[in-house]
Each structure stands twice: as structure tokens, then as C-alpha cells.
């Protein structure tokens, strides 16, 4: 049981570290500056594919939240 907790903690720590690194990129970003998947991957120690997957997951969550909010507005 302890191994699972350590593994989960490590996963959360890595996710937390990635979030901090991404925020750091955003703070340093100049207006109209964009980053490639590769630049983000290099900065966060991830692969380009993993960055793409994370982006897709985030967009999916945003769409679900949008639909939920719209449904709530229509229900009232």
C-alpha cells in the first residue's frame, strides 16, 4: 500500500512541478509570443506528444464546463 502512495505522490509532485514551469513560461511571455509544442516540452521535461495530450485534455474539460454552464442557463 505504501508503494502506491509514494507513486501517487511522485505523480502529483511531477504534475505540480509541470504546472509551476508552465506558469513561469506564461509570466515571462511577451505579448503576441507563442510557444511550439517542442518549446513547452523542453521547458517542462516532457515529450511533444505528452504536451499535445495535455492540451487536448484541458480543451475537453473546458468544453464540458462550457456545455454544463450553458445547460444550467437554459434550464432556468
N, C-alpha and C positions, 0 to 999 in steps of 0.2 A: 504494500500500500504506500509506503514511503517513497518508493521509486516513482510512482505515478505523480505524487505531489511534487516531487523535485522536477520531474519532466514538465509538468504543467506550469510550475513557477518559472522555469527556464524559458518556456514558450511565451509566457506573459512578459517576462523581462525583455526578451528579444523584441516583442511587439511594442513594448513601451519605448525601448531604445530607438526603434524604427520611427515611431511617432515623433519623438524628440528630434531626430535627424531631419524628418520632413518639415517640421515646424521651423527648424533652423534654416532650411533652404528657402522657405516662404518668406521669412523675415529678411533674409539677405537679398531677395529677388528685387530686381529693378522693374519699374513699370513696363508693361508690354514684353517682358522677358519670359520665355518659355523654356521648358526642360524636356529633353528627349527621355524615352524610357531608359536608355543606356545611362544617361547622366544621373537619373534618380537611382537606378540600380547600383551604380558605382558608389554614390554618396551613402546609400543605405546598406551596402554589402548584400545586395540581393541580385537575382538574375532579372533580365529584361522581362522574361515570361512571367515571373512572380509579380513584378510591378504591374504588368498588364492585368493579371488575375485580380490583384487587389483593387485596381481601378474599376474593373467590371463588377466586383462585389459591392463596392461603395456606390456605384451608379444604380445598381439593382436595389439597394437599400433606400436610396433617395427616391427612386421611382415608386417603391412600395409605400413610403411615407407620404409622398405626394398623393397617391391614389387613396390612401387611408384618410388623409385630410379632406380631399375632395368628396369622398363618400360621406364623411361626417357633415360637411357643409350641405350636401344635397339631402341628407336625412332630416335636417331640422326645418 
